Amino acid sequence: QVQLVESGGGLVQAGGSLRLSCAASGRTFSTYAMGWFRQAPGKEREFVAGISRSGVSTYYGDSLKGRFTVSRDNAKNTVYLQMNSLKPEDTAVYYCAATLSITVREGVMSYWGKGTLVTVSS
């Protein structure tokens, strides 16, 4: 069982930056690939970024690479999402999730956090 708690969301102006954190419970964090997903009002949840167990491999949703950076610190059981050059369309609830699968996609994530709200004002 893994419990995930996101933090770092809030209100930011367009062009600003935020760093989200996701703290995981348990001693097996390094065995999970991690992902960030987001859900905007009235829209389906979408993939934002993923990171392999070791942190060597990272993946990004369309058009997000270059503005968003995912990283992890296995010693701290934490995964991060650095978001730069934020746009109003980035407004959403951001969720982190964990999977024992090698790939990171919504359908294989086993554990989910409750989310943190990011609001980008224009």
N, C-alpha and C positions, 0 to 999 in steps of 0.2 A: 504494500500500500504506500502510495506517495501522495503527500499533500503539497499543494502548490499555492503560494500566496504572492500575488502581484502587488507592486507599489510603484509610485513615481508618476502616476497620471496627474492631470490637472489642466488648467486653462493656460494657453500660450498664444501669443500673437503669431500670425503668419510670418514665416521666415525664421522663427525661433527654433529652439531645440529642447528636447526632453530625453531623459534616460529612464527607461523602465527597468525594474528589477523583478525577478521571480525567484523567491526563496523556496527551496524544496526540503521537505522533511526526509528523514531516513538516511541510511548509510550507503544506499546503492545508487546515488544520484549519477555517478559516472557510467552506469550501465544503461542509461536512458539517453536516447536522442531527444532533443528538445525543439519545440516549435513555438512561434508566436503567430497568432491569428487575430483578426479583428472583425468586428461587426458594426457597421454603420446603421443608423436608424433607417428602418424600412428595407434593409438589404440583407443578403445572405452573408454568412460568415466567410471570410476569405483568408487564404494563406498569406502571411507576411514574410516570415523568415524561419529558417531551420538551421540547426547546428548538430553535428555529429557528436558521438559520445566523448571523443577526445578534444573536440573543438577545432580539429584540423579542417574539416569540410563545413562550408556554410552555403546556404541556399536562400534565394530571395524571390518574392513575388514579382510579377511583371511591373516594371517601371519603378520599383523601390530600391533596387541596388544602386548605390551611389549616394542615396540619402539616408538609408537605414543600415545599421551595422549590428549584427548579432554576435555575442561573445558569451563565454561561460567561464566560471571559476569553480572547478570541481572541489577544490579545498574548502570553498565557502558554500557549496551546494546552491549556487546561484547562477542564473542565466540573465543576461542583460539585452536590452534593445536600445541602442543609441539612435535617436531620430533627429535628423537635422533638416533644415530648410522646410519646415513643416508647412503644409497647405491646409486650407479649410476642408478639403476633401479627405484629409487624414483623420478627421473627427470620427471617433468610434470607441467602442469598448474593446480593449486589447486583452487578449487571453494568452496565457502560456499553457503549454501542454507537454506531456511526456509520453514517449513510446519506447518499447523494447525493440521495435522494428528498426531496420537500417534506414529506411526511407521515412521522411517526415511529410505526412499529408493527413488531412483531417480525419479520414476514415480509419486510420490505424492508431490514433492517439488514445492512450488508455486512461490518462489522468488529465484533468483540467482544473485550472484555477477559476476563481469567481470573476476575474476580470478587473481592469482598472480603466476608468474613463479618461480619454484624452479629447479635449476640445480645443480646436484651433480657430481663433477668431480672425476675421479678415480686416 
